[in-house]
Amino acid sequence: MSDILKKDRVDVWYDGSAICIVAVAANGDPLDLGEDEADELLRKLQACIAQAKAD
C-alpha cells in the first residue's frame, strides 16, 4: 500500500446491512486514486458485494 493511503482513509467493508465505501484524504477532501489504488478498492468492493449476496 502506498504511503499516501496510510495517512488517508481508503476502505470498503460490508457490515451486514450495508456496503460502505470511504476514500478521503487526511484533510477530508476526496482522494484522487491512481489506477492501481482504484483497482485495489474495486477488488475489495467486489468481495463485499459477493459477501452481501451470500448473506
Predicted model as a PDB file, atoms N, CA, C, CB and O in Angstrom, pLDDT in the B-factor column:
MODEL        1                                                                  
ATOM      1  N   MET A   1       0.851  -1.176   0.000  1.00 51.00           N  
ATOM      2  CA  MET A   1       0.000   0.000   0.000  1.00 51.00           C  
ATOM      3  C   MET A   1       0.892   1.233   0.000  1.00 51.00           C  
ATOM      4  CB  MET A   1      -0.966   0.001   1.223  1.00 51.00           C  
ATOM      5  O   MET A   1       1.900   1.266   0.707  1.00 51.00           O  
ATOM      6  N   SER A   2       0.544   2.225  -0.767  1.00 59.00           N  
ATOM      7  CA  SER A   2       1.364   3.425  -0.863  1.00 59.00           C  
ATOM      8  C   SER A   2       1.337   4.223   0.438  1.00 59.00           C  
ATOM      9  CB  SER A   2       0.889   4.296  -2.022  1.00 59.00           C  
ATOM     10  O   SER A   2       0.431   4.061   1.256  1.00 59.00           O  
ATOM     11  N   ASP A   3       2.337   5.087   0.624  1.00 59.00           N  
ATOM     12  CA  ASP A   3       2.404   5.907   1.840  1.00 59.00           C  
ATOM     13  C   ASP A   3       1.185   6.801   1.990  1.00 59.00           C  
ATOM     14  CB  ASP A   3       3.662   6.759   1.833  1.00 59.00           C  
ATOM     15  O   ASP A   3       0.717   7.019   3.108  1.00 59.00           O  
ATOM     16  N   ILE A   4       0.658   7.326   0.879  1.00 50.00           N  
ATOM     17  CA  ILE A   4      -0.494   8.232   0.978  1.00 50.00           C  
ATOM     18  C   ILE A   4      -1.715   7.496   1.535  1.00 50.00           C  
ATOM     19  CB  ILE A   4      -0.825   8.840  -0.406  1.00 50.00           C  
ATOM     20  O   ILE A   4      -2.503   8.088   2.272  1.00 50.00           O  
ATOM     21  N   LEU A   5      -1.879   6.228   1.198  1.00 49.00           N  
ATOM     22  CA  LEU A   5      -3.039   5.502   1.696  1.00 49.00           C  
ATOM     23  C   LEU A   5      -2.919   5.221   3.185  1.00 49.00           C  
ATOM     24  CB  LEU A   5      -3.215   4.201   0.932  1.00 49.00           C  
ATOM     25  O   LEU A   5      -3.936   5.004   3.845  1.00 49.00           O  
ATOM     26  N   LYS A   6      -1.710   5.218   3.737  1.00 57.00           N  
ATOM     27  CA  LYS A   6      -1.536   5.020   5.167  1.00 57.00           C  
ATOM     28  C   LYS A   6      -2.005   6.238   5.953  1.00 57.00           C  
ATOM     29  CB  LYS A   6      -0.080   4.720   5.485  1.00 57.00           C  
ATOM     30  O   LYS A   6      -2.449   6.108   7.094  1.00 57.00           O  
ATOM     31  N   LYS A   7      -1.912   7.405   5.357  1.00 81.00           N  
ATOM     32  CA  LYS A   7      -2.321   8.639   6.017  1.00 81.00           C  
ATOM     33  C   LYS A   7      -3.791   8.940   5.725  1.00 81.00           C  
ATOM     34  CB  LYS A   7      -1.432   9.813   5.563  1.00 81.00           C  
ATOM     35  O   LYS A   7      -4.503   9.463   6.582  1.00 81.00           O  
ATOM     36  N   ASP A   8      -4.230   8.618   4.549  1.00 89.00           N  
ATOM     37  CA  ASP A   8      -5.593   8.890   4.133  1.00 89.00           C  
ATOM     38  C   ASP A   8      -6.457   7.670   4.439  1.00 89.00           C  
ATOM     39  CB  ASP A   8      -5.654   9.253   2.625  1.00 89.00           C  
ATOM     40  O   ASP A   8      -5.938   6.625   4.831  1.00 89.00           O  
ATOM     41  N   ARG A   9      -7.748   7.796   4.264  1.00 90.00           N  
ATOM     42  CA  ARG A   9      -8.651   6.689   4.560  1.00 90.00           C  
ATOM     43  C   ARG A   9      -9.268   6.182   3.264  1.00 90.00           C  
ATOM     44  CB  ARG A   9      -9.753   7.123   5.560  1.00 90.00           C  
ATOM     45  O   ARG A   9     -10.038   6.877   2.601  1.00 90.00           O  
ATOM     46  N   VAL A  10      -8.906   4.943   2.923  1.00 91.00           N  
ATOM     47  CA  VAL A  10      -9.454   4.274   1.745  1.00 91.00           C  
ATOM     48  C   VAL A  10      -9.864   2.880   2.193  1.00 91.00           C  
ATOM     49  CB  VAL A  10      -8.413   4.224   0.548  1.00 91.00           C  
ATOM     50  O   VAL A  10      -9.012   2.069   2.557  1.00 91.00           O  
ATOM     51  N   ASP A  11     -11.156   2.597   2.168  1.00 92.00           N  
ATOM     52  CA  ASP A  11     -11.602   1.291   2.626  1.00 92.00           C  
ATOM     53  C   ASP A  11     -12.974   0.977   2.073  1.00 92.00           C  
ATOM     54  CB  ASP A  11     -11.619   1.230   4.149  1.00 92.00           C  
ATOM     55  O   ASP A  11     -13.744   1.867   1.710  1.00 92.00           O  
ATOM     56  N   VAL A  12     -13.261  -0.313   2.018  1.00 94.00           N  
ATOM     57  CA  VAL A  12     -14.573  -0.832   1.649  1.00 94.00           C  
ATOM     58  C   VAL A  12     -14.872  -1.951   2.628  1.00 94.00           C  
ATOM     59  CB  VAL A  12     -14.620  -1.335   0.145  1.00 94.00           C  
ATOM     60  O   VAL A  12     -14.009  -2.785   2.903  1.00 94.00           O  
ATOM     61  N   TRP A  13     -16.083  -1.977   3.155  1.00 94.00           N  
ATOM     62  CA  TRP A  13     -16.438  -3.066   4.063  1.00 94.00           C  
ATOM     63  C   TRP A  13     -17.930  -3.326   4.000  1.00 94.00           C  
ATOM     64  CB  TRP A  13     -16.010  -2.742   5.506  1.00 94.00           C  
ATOM     65  O   TRP A  13     -18.715  -2.477   3.578  1.00 94.00           O  
ATOM     66  N   TYR A  14     -18.297  -4.515   4.427  1.00 94.00           N  
ATOM     67  CA  TYR A  14     -19.691  -4.948   4.490  1.00 94.00           C  
ATOM     68  C   TYR A  14     -20.017  -5.155   5.958  1.00 94.00           C  
ATOM     69  CB  TYR A  14     -19.944  -6.263   3.646  1.00 94.00           C  
ATOM     70  O   TYR A  14     -19.342  -5.928   6.637  1.00 94.00           O  
ATOM     71  N   ASP A  15     -21.040  -4.476   6.456  1.00 92.00           N  
ATOM     72  CA  ASP A  15     -21.341  -4.574   7.884  1.00 92.00           C  
ATOM     73  C   ASP A  15     -22.583  -5.396   8.183  1.00 92.00           C  
ATOM     74  CB  ASP A  15     -21.507  -3.204   8.461  1.00 92.00           C  
ATOM     75  O   ASP A  15     -23.099  -5.342   9.300  1.00 92.00           O  
ATOM     76  N   GLY A  16     -23.070  -6.148   7.222  1.00 90.00           N  
ATOM     77  CA  GLY A  16     -24.241  -6.981   7.440  1.00 90.00           C  
ATOM     78  C   GLY A  16     -25.537  -6.338   6.987  1.00 90.00           C  
ATOM     79  O   GLY A  16     -26.522  -7.034   6.739  1.00 90.00           O  
ATOM     80  N   SER A  17     -25.550  -5.021   6.876  1.00 88.00           N  
ATOM     81  CA  SER A  17     -26.751  -4.352   6.395  1.00 88.00           C  
ATOM     82  C   SER A  17     -26.452  -3.366   5.268  1.00 88.00           C  
ATOM     83  CB  SER A  17     -27.432  -3.634   7.537  1.00 88.00           C  
ATOM     84  O   SER A  17     -27.366  -2.864   4.614  1.00 88.00           O  
ATOM     85  N   ALA A  18     -25.163  -3.091   5.048  1.00 94.00           N  
ATOM     86  CA  ALA A  18     -24.790  -2.122   4.015  1.00 94.00           C  
ATOM     87  C   ALA A  18     -23.352  -2.354   3.581  1.00 94.00           C  
ATOM     88  CB  ALA A  18     -24.971  -0.675   4.526  1.00 94.00           C  
ATOM     89  O   ALA A  18     -22.532  -2.875   4.337  1.00 94.00           O  
ATOM     90  N   ILE A  19     -23.067  -1.961   2.360  1.00 95.00           N  
ATOM     91  CA  ILE A  19     -21.692  -1.925   1.865  1.00 95.00           C  
ATOM     92  C   ILE A  19     -21.244  -0.480   1.988  1.00 95.00           C  
ATOM     93  CB  ILE A  19     -21.573  -2.457   0.370  1.00 95.00           C  
ATOM     94  O   ILE A  19     -21.890   0.428   1.465  1.00 95.00           O  
ATOM     95  N   CYS A  20     -20.136  -0.273   2.681  1.00 95.00           N  
ATOM     96  CA  CYS A  20     -19.646   1.069   2.951  1.00 95.00           C  
ATOM     97  C   CYS A  20     -18.350   1.303   2.192  1.00 95.00           C  
ATOM     98  CB  CYS A  20     -19.438   1.285   4.463  1.00 95.00           C  
ATOM     99  O   CYS A  20     -17.505   0.413   2.100  1.00 95.00           O  
ATOM    100  N   ILE A  21     -18.198   2.502   1.651  1.00 94.00           N  
ATOM    101  CA  ILE A  21     -17.004   2.882   0.904  1.00 94.00           C  
ATOM    102  C   ILE A  21     -16.559   4.247   1.392  1.00 94.00           C  
ATOM    103  CB  ILE A  21     -17.269   2.893  -0.634  1.00 94.00           C  
ATOM    104  O   ILE A  21     -17.371   5.159   1.539  1.00 94.00           O  
ATOM    105  N   VAL A  22     -15.266   4.382   1.640  1.00 93.00           N  
ATOM    106  CA  VAL A  22     -14.716   5.674   2.023  1.00 93.00           C  
ATOM    107  C   VAL A  22     -13.394   5.863   1.283  1.00 93.00           C  
ATOM    108  CB  VAL A  22     -14.521   5.774   3.575  1.00 93.00           C  
ATOM    109  O   VAL A  22     -12.578   4.944   1.215  1.00 93.00           O  
ATOM    110  N   ALA A  23     -13.190   7.037   0.741  1.00 93.00           N  
ATOM    111  CA  ALA A  23     -11.930   7.390   0.060  1.00 93.00           C  
ATOM    112  C   ALA A  23     -11.707   8.881   0.252  1.00 93.00           C  
ATOM    113  CB  ALA A  23     -11.967   7.015  -1.480  1.00 93.00           C  
ATOM    114  O   ALA A  23     -11.987   9.687  -0.635  1.00 93.00           O  
ATOM    115  N   VAL A  24     -11.195   9.236   1.431  1.00 94.00           N  
ATOM    116  CA  VAL A  24     -10.975  10.638   1.755  1.00 94.00           C  
ATOM    117  C   VAL A  24      -9.545  10.864   2.229  1.00 94.00           C  
ATOM    118  CB  VAL A  24     -11.967  11.104   2.823  1.00 94.00           C  
ATOM    119  O   VAL A  24      -8.935   9.997   2.855  1.00 94.00           O  
ATOM    120  N   ALA A  25      -9.038  12.015   1.924  1.00 90.00           N  
ATOM    121  CA  ALA A  25      -7.704  12.405   2.370  1.00 90.00           C  
ATOM    122  C   ALA A  25      -7.747  12.752   3.848  1.00 90.00           C  
ATOM    123  CB  ALA A  25      -7.170  13.601   1.544  1.00 90.00           C  
ATOM    124  O   ALA A  25      -8.820  12.957   4.417  1.00 90.00           O  
ATOM    125  N   ALA A  26      -6.584  12.814   4.461  1.00 87.00           N  
ATOM    126  CA  ALA A  26      -6.495  13.146   5.880  1.00 87.00           C  
ATOM    127  C   ALA A  26      -7.149  14.496   6.180  1.00 87.00           C  
ATOM    128  CB  ALA A  26      -5.032  13.161   6.327  1.00 87.00           C  
ATOM    129  O   ALA A  26      -7.618  14.725   7.295  1.00 87.00           O  
ATOM    130  N   ASN A  27      -7.182  15.383   5.191  1.00 87.00           N  
ATOM    131  CA  ASN A  27      -7.798  16.702   5.394  1.00 87.00           C  
ATOM    132  C   ASN A  27      -9.298  16.709   5.078  1.00 87.00           C  
ATOM    133  CB  ASN A  27      -7.093  17.738   4.530  1.00 87.00           C  
ATOM    134  O   ASN A  27      -9.943  17.752   5.182  1.00 87.00           O  
ATOM    135  N   GLY A  28      -9.861  15.553   4.694  1.00 88.00           N  
ATOM    136  CA  GLY A  28     -11.299  15.456   4.432  1.00 88.00           C  
ATOM    137  C   GLY A  28     -11.693  15.590   2.976  1.00 88.00           C  
ATOM    138  O   GLY A  28     -12.862  15.401   2.637  1.00 88.00           O  
ATOM    139  N   ASP A  29     -10.748  15.910   2.107  1.00 93.00           N  
ATOM    140  CA  ASP A  29     -11.058  16.028   0.677  1.00 93.00           C  
ATOM    141  C   ASP A  29     -11.160  14.643   0.049  1.00 93.00           C  
ATOM    142  CB  ASP A  29      -9.981  16.871  -0.053  1.00 93.00           C  
ATOM    143  O   ASP A  29     -10.526  13.701   0.526  1.00 93.00           O  
ATOM    144  N   PRO A  30     -11.954  14.507  -1.018  1.00 94.00           N  
ATOM    145  CA  PRO A  30     -11.995  13.221  -1.731  1.00 94.00           C  
ATOM    146  C   PRO A  30     -10.614  12.890  -2.290  1.00 94.00           C  
ATOM    147  CB  PRO A  30     -13.047  13.256  -2.876  1.00 94.00           C  
ATOM    148  O   PRO A  30      -9.864  13.784  -2.682  1.00 94.00           O  
ATOM    149  N   LEU A  31     -10.287  11.608  -2.323  1.00 92.00           N  
ATOM    150  CA  LEU A  31      -8.993  11.182  -2.859  1.00 92.00           C  
ATOM    151  C   LEU A  31      -9.044  11.048  -4.370  1.00 92.00           C  
ATOM    152  CB  LEU A  31      -8.564   9.858  -2.233  1.00 92.00           C  
ATOM    153  O   LEU A  31     -10.067  10.673  -4.942  1.00 92.00           O  
ATOM    154  N   ASP A  32      -7.947  11.354  -4.993  1.00 92.00           N  
ATOM    155  CA  ASP A  32      -7.739  11.128  -6.412  1.00 92.00           C  
ATOM    156  C   ASP A  32      -6.864   9.879  -6.500  1.00 92.00           C  
ATOM    157  CB  ASP A  32      -7.073  12.387  -7.134  1.00 92.00           C  
ATOM    158  O   ASP A  32      -5.642   9.966  -6.379  1.00 92.00           O  
ATOM    159  N   LEU A  33      -7.485   8.719  -6.711  1.00 92.00           N  
ATOM    160  CA  LEU A  33      -6.761   7.448  -6.699  1.00 92.00           C  
ATOM    161  C   LEU A  33      -6.086   7.182  -8.034  1.00 92.00           C  
ATOM    162  CB  LEU A  33      -7.706   6.302  -6.359  1.00 92.00           C  
ATOM    163  O   LEU A  33      -6.623   7.506  -9.093  1.00 92.00           O  
ATOM    164  N   GLY A  34      -4.912   6.593  -7.968  1.00 93.00           N  
ATOM    165  CA  GLY A  34      -4.242   6.118  -9.163  1.00 93.00           C  
ATOM    166  C   GLY A  34      -4.884   4.821  -9.627  1.00 93.00           C  
ATOM    167  O   GLY A  34      -5.729   4.258  -8.931  1.00 93.00           O  
ATOM    168  N   GLU A  35      -4.493   4.355 -10.781  1.00 95.00           N  
ATOM    169  CA  GLU A  35      -5.094   3.147 -11.354  1.00 95.00           C  
ATOM    170  C   GLU A  35      -4.942   1.938 -10.431  1.00 95.00           C  
ATOM    171  CB  GLU A  35      -4.465   2.842 -12.708  1.00 95.00           C  
ATOM    172  O   GLU A  35      -5.907   1.205 -10.216  1.00 95.00           O  
ATOM    173  N   ASP A  36      -3.756   1.722  -9.890  1.00 94.00           N  
ATOM    174  CA  ASP A  36      -3.542   0.576  -9.004  1.00 94.00           C  
ATOM    175  C   ASP A  36      -4.364   0.688  -7.723  1.00 94.00           C  
ATOM    176  CB  ASP A  36      -2.062   0.449  -8.658  1.00 94.00           C  
ATOM    177  O   ASP A  36      -4.922  -0.300  -7.245  1.00 94.00           O  
ATOM    178  N   GLU A  37      -4.433   1.885  -7.180  1.00 92.00           N  
ATOM    179  CA  GLU A  37      -5.220   2.099  -5.963  1.00 92.00           C  
ATOM    180  C   GLU A  37      -6.705   1.899  -6.225  1.00 92.00           C  
ATOM    181  CB  GLU A  37      -4.973   3.501  -5.406  1.00 92.00           C  
ATOM    182  O   GLU A  37      -7.410   1.323  -5.396  1.00 92.00           O  
ATOM    183  N   ALA A  38      -7.184   2.368  -7.367  1.00 93.00           N  
ATOM    184  CA  ALA A  38      -8.585   2.177  -7.729  1.00 93.00           C  
ATOM    185  C   ALA A  38      -8.888   0.700  -7.962  1.00 93.00           C  
ATOM    186  CB  ALA A  38      -8.932   2.993  -8.981  1.00 93.00           C  
ATOM    187  O   ALA A  38      -9.954   0.220  -7.577  1.00 93.00           O  
ATOM    188  N   ASP A  39      -7.963  -0.023  -8.586  1.00 95.00           N  
ATOM    189  CA  ASP A  39      -8.151  -1.463  -8.800  1.00 95.00           C  
ATOM    190  C   ASP A  39      -8.244  -2.208  -7.471  1.00 95.00           C  
ATOM    191  CB  ASP A  39      -6.999  -2.035  -9.644  1.00 95.00           C  
ATOM    192  O   ASP A  39      -9.072  -3.107  -7.320  1.00 95.00           O  
ATOM    193  N   GLU A  40      -7.401  -1.841  -6.508  1.00 94.00           N  
ATOM    194  CA  GLU A  40      -7.434  -2.477  -5.188  1.00 94.00           C  
ATOM    195  C   GLU A  40      -8.768  -2.206  -4.493  1.00 94.00           C  
ATOM    196  CB  GLU A  40      -6.265  -1.972  -4.314  1.00 94.00           C  
ATOM    197  O   GLU A  40      -9.361  -3.109  -3.903  1.00 94.00           O  
ATOM    198  N   LEU A  41      -9.234  -0.961  -4.566  1.00 94.00           N  
ATOM    199  CA  LEU A  41     -10.515  -0.604  -3.972  1.00 94.00           C  
ATOM    200  C   LEU A  41     -11.658  -1.362  -4.646  1.00 94.00           C  
ATOM    201  CB  LEU A  41     -10.746   0.909  -4.075  1.00 94.00           C  
ATOM    202  O   LEU A  41     -12.587  -1.814  -3.976  1.00 94.00           O  
ATOM    203  N   LEU A  42     -11.591  -1.499  -5.958  1.00 95.00           N  
ATOM    204  CA  LEU A  42     -12.617  -2.230  -6.692  1.00 95.00           C  
ATOM    205  C   LEU A  42     -12.637  -3.703  -6.300  1.00 95.00           C  
ATOM    206  CB  LEU A  42     -12.394  -2.092  -8.194  1.00 95.00           C  
ATOM    207  O   LEU A  42     -13.714  -4.282  -6.160  1.00 95.00           O  
ATOM    208  N   ARG A  43     -11.472  -4.321  -6.118  1.00 95.00           N  
ATOM    209  CA  ARG A  43     -11.418  -5.725  -5.684  1.00 95.00           C  
ATOM    210  C   ARG A  43     -12.087  -5.894  -4.321  1.00 95.00           C  
ATOM    211  CB  ARG A  43      -9.953  -6.221  -5.621  1.00 95.00           C  
ATOM    212  O   ARG A  43     -12.825  -6.855  -4.102  1.00 95.00           O  
ATOM    213  N   LYS A  44     -11.830  -4.965  -3.411  1.00 95.00           N  
ATOM    214  CA  LYS A  44     -12.471  -5.026  -2.097  1.00 95.00           C  
ATOM    215  C   LYS A  44     -13.984  -4.855  -2.217  1.00 95.00           C  
ATOM    216  CB  LYS A  44     -11.890  -3.949  -1.167  1.00 95.00           C  
ATOM    217  O   LYS A  44     -14.751  -5.548  -1.548  1.00 95.00           O  
ATOM    218  N   LEU A  45     -14.402  -3.930  -3.070  1.00 96.00           N  
ATOM    219  CA  LEU A  45     -15.828  -3.697  -3.281  1.00 96.00           C  
ATOM    220  C   LEU A  45     -16.505  -4.941  -3.840  1.00 96.00           C  
ATOM    221  CB  LEU A  45     -16.042  -2.510  -4.224  1.00 96.00           C  
ATOM    222  O   LEU A  45     -17.586  -5.316  -3.387  1.00 96.00           O  
ATOM    223  N   GLN A  46     -15.882  -5.579  -4.816  1.00 97.00           N  
ATOM    224  CA  GLN A  46     -16.453  -6.790  -5.397  1.00 97.00           C  
ATOM    225  C   GLN A  46     -16.563  -7.903  -4.358  1.00 97.00           C  
ATOM    226  CB  GLN A  46     -15.606  -7.260  -6.581  1.00 97.00           C  
ATOM    227  O   GLN A  46     -17.532  -8.662  -4.370  1.00 97.00           O  
ATOM    228  N   ALA A  47     -15.586  -8.008  -3.461  1.00 96.00           N  
ATOM    229  CA  ALA A  47     -15.639  -9.015  -2.390  1.00 96.00           C  
ATOM    230  C   ALA A  47     -16.804  -8.715  -1.439  1.00 96.00           C  
ATOM    231  CB  ALA A  47     -14.295  -9.052  -1.604  1.00 96.00           C  
ATOM    232  O   ALA A  47     -17.492  -9.633  -0.995  1.00 96.00           O  
ATOM    233  N   CYS A  48     -17.021  -7.457  -1.133  1.00 95.00           N  
ATOM    234  CA  CYS A  48     -18.132  -7.083  -0.261  1.00 95.00           C  
ATOM    235  C   CYS A  48     -19.475  -7.369  -0.929  1.00 95.00           C  
ATOM    236  CB  CYS A  48     -18.038  -5.600   0.118  1.00 95.00           C  
ATOM    237  O   CYS A  48     -20.409  -7.826  -0.270  1.00 95.00           O  
ATOM    238  N   ILE A  49     -19.576  -7.108  -2.210  1.00 95.00           N  
ATOM    239  CA  ILE A  49     -20.813  -7.392  -2.948  1.00 95.00           C  
ATOM    240  C   ILE A  49     -21.095  -8.885  -2.936  1.00 95.00           C  
ATOM    241  CB  ILE A  49     -20.719  -6.876  -4.402  1.00 95.00           C  
ATOM    242  O   ILE A  49     -22.234  -9.305  -2.727  1.00 95.00           O  
ATOM    243  N   ALA A  50     -20.063  -9.684  -3.158  1.00 96.00           N  
ATOM    244  CA  ALA A  50     -20.232 -11.140  -3.124  1.00 96.00           C  
ATOM    245  C   ALA A  50     -20.674 -11.605  -1.748  1.00 96.00           C  
ATOM    246  CB  ALA A  50     -18.930 -11.843  -3.519  1.00 96.00           C  
ATOM    247  O   ALA A  50     -21.526 -12.487  -1.636  1.00 96.00           O  
ATOM    248  N   GLN A  51     -20.106 -11.021  -0.700  1.00 94.00           N  
ATOM    249  CA  GLN A  51     -20.485 -11.383   0.664  1.00 94.00           C  
ATOM    250  C   GLN A  51     -21.944 -11.000   0.937  1.00 94.00           C  
ATOM    251  CB  GLN A  51     -19.549 -10.697   1.683  1.00 94.00           C  
ATOM    252  O   GLN A  51     -22.682 -11.766   1.557  1.00 94.00           O  
ATOM    253  N   ALA A  52     -22.354  -9.823   0.475  1.00 94.00           N  
ATOM    254  CA  ALA A  52     -23.725  -9.378   0.675  1.00 94.00           C  
ATOM    255  C   ALA A  52     -24.718 -10.284  -0.030  1.00 94.00           C  
ATOM    256  CB  ALA A  52     -23.889  -7.955   0.188  1.00 94.00           C  
ATOM    257  O   ALA A  52     -25.788 -10.575   0.503  1.00 94.00           O  
ATOM    258  N   LYS A  53     -24.366 -10.730  -1.226  1.00 94.00           N  
ATOM    259  CA  LYS A  53     -25.244 -11.637  -1.974  1.00 94.00           C  
ATOM    260  C   LYS A  53     -25.343 -12.997  -1.303  1.00 94.00           C  
ATOM    261  CB  LYS A  53     -24.742 -11.804  -3.404  1.00 94.00           C  
ATOM    262  O   LYS A  53     -26.378 -13.657  -1.397  1.00 94.00           O  
ATOM    263  N   ALA A  54     -24.281 -13.426  -0.627  1.00 93.00           N  
ATOM    264  CA  ALA A  54     -24.257 -14.732   0.030  1.00 93.00           C  
ATOM    265  C   ALA A  54     -25.069 -14.727   1.332  1.00 93.00           C  
ATOM    266  CB  ALA A  54     -22.812 -15.148   0.316  1.00 93.00           C  
ATOM    267  O   ALA A  54     -25.543 -15.774   1.773  1.00 93.00           O  
ATOM    268  N   ASP A  55     -25.226 -13.557   1.940  1.00 87.00           N  
ATOM    269  CA  ASP A  55     -25.973 -13.467   3.205  1.00 87.00           C  
ATOM    270  C   ASP A  55     -27.463 -13.609   3.013  1.00 87.00           C  
ATOM    271  CB  ASP A  55     -25.687 -12.156   3.887  1.00 87.00           C  
ATOM    272  O   ASP A  55     -28.219 -13.554   3.984  1.00 87.00           O  
TER     273      ASP A  55                                                      
ENDMDL                                                                          
END                                                                             
